[in-house]
Every structure is written in structure tokens, then in C-alpha cells.
């Protein structure tokens, strides 16, 4: 059942191994990368409780020792204080230039540990062992690392590619339904952005996949990672096409800021709502048919996901305030917001040519039904 996706980036190429049981085999995969049999693992307290013993045993079977630091779980960790703590701990552990740091957790840990590896001794190698669906299909692949700033998400960071990614699909079984579905928002995104057949497949297989079918899970993760790997290998540092991966994210980042990055809205939930809004905007601009946003929303709803602004608990600011929050987005170029819009399902494109009034109107209408 195991699959592999190669991320082709010249000397910085690496493999993403996908399948159940990879944590148990972690030592076999990581040992060939080591010059001495010891790794430093950064994780969070929830993942540590559930899976750290399994990782320790998986490494020990290949004679690899580990030291570990468990940071608090949650987005609040992705800031300077815990980042500083992680880097200083790695130095205390005498992690050398040829050693490997292991990022063992979801997107927060992957981004923070990857950034720590990028700056430690001017750069050490790292291995991603993503434990959330979101991290397996998106954040562990492609080398974007970093932390949040008070001014916005992911504004401090570096491109630093991992040396290996081990996506153990068995650990997805320990996620809460909410976390699983939030990650599924990013899976749907891949179908919407450039693979209508994949979206079609998800419409049929989504329910069994959510219910735990391992073959469907491995296939969904593999197809998502393959799409991401192809895009990243053509545009590693987001000079163009990689921005497509941000479908739904301009709306999402505004909604996350409006909800204080709290658990009122998880990132993947915001991506799903953002994708629905991006298709609504595309349809109103006459770019895609009116059926497309309805189809997107119908699938999200059928999966029991947050789909509309009304699904976000609590008050939201008005439409203009949400548009103002988009101004901090990294996708702003020369002061102009860029949107990912679509000519149909699987046909996304990047544009700065969006009338601000149309964005305000879409949000006003979405808020009116909230
Ligand atoms: N998550 C978007 C990217 O990696 O480019």
C-alpha cells in the first residue's frame, strides 16, 4: 500500500513516503541520512503523548537514539518565544551541522522546526514526519517554513526543503473528526485548483475516506502530494504558479485574523470556506458557471465541513474590515491583492485584476446569510 512521491529540486530533491506504519520504520528510512546515530525531535505535547514512544521504538530498531522537546500544542506556539526555546534547546543538545532535526507533528511543528533547522548553524537538514492530514498533504512538502508575526501569519520564515518526508497514514486515525475534516479542506483544494477528475473522485470517495478506508486515504494523500510536488519543482520560491496552492487562502487569512487565530476557525476550515468564496467570486465575475460554486459547497456540506461564514461561531467584522485584513497577506504585490480565481473546477489561475467592489459584495452577501 506504500507510495512514494519524488520532489524534484536538483540537489535538494527528496522523497515523500506515504502509507501506514512508517513511524515504526522511521529508523530504517532516517539512518541512511545520518553521520552519527542520533536525532533531535521537535514535537508538541499532544503528539508526544500519542506517538512519541512509537517513534522512539521505530528509531531504536535501526540503532538511532533520539532526544526530544515537546512544545505546547496550538497555533500560539508558532511565535518567537517557542521558536527561541526550540533553537536554544537544539544548541544545548549539541546538534551539529551534519545532524538531522525531526519535525514530528502537524503544520505548526513542521513550520517551526523547519525554520529552526534553516537557521541553526546556518542550516541543518531536517526530516518531516507529519501527523495531521493538513501537514501530510500540504505543509510538510515544499520547504515553506516559518512562524507568525503580530502583523500576520507566516510573515517570518525561510524556504528550507526537508531531506525526507514520512507521511504515516495510520496516525490519521487518531485525529479528531474536526481536525481530519480541516485537513480535508486542503485535499479538496487540489482537486479544485487543477484536477477536476480528482475532485470528482473525492465526491465519490470522500465519505469512505473520512470513515477510515486506508486505501482511499493513501490515494488521496498521494495524489495531493504529487500535485504539490509537481508545482513546487517548477516554482520552488513562488515566483508564479506556486501561488495557485493558495486557492481560498486570501479569504482564509482574513477570516483567521478576524477570529484571532483561535479555534473558532481552524486553518483548513478557513481554506474550505475560502475556496467556496473564491468560486462564488469567480462565478460573479463571469469566469465560471453558476453551478461550480454550488457544486463546491455541496461537496463540503456533504462531508459535514464548515462551508459558509454562518458556520463560524461568534461575530465577524463587516465586509470592508475583512477586505482590509487581506492587505497583510503575503500575496500582496506592489500594494495590489492577488486572488486565485477559477474558470471552472480544476482550472484555477492567479490574478491581480479583481475589482475590490466585487470582493466586498461577495462578502456582504455571505455575511447577510450568516
Ligand atoms: N501551502 C502553500 C505552499 O506551500 O505554497
Boltz pocket constraint, residues with backbone or C-beta under 6 A from the ligand:
constraints:
  - pocket:
      binder: B
      contacts: [[A, 138], [A, 139], [A, 141], [A, 142], [A, 144], [A, 242], [A, 245], [A, 246]]
      max_distance: 6.0
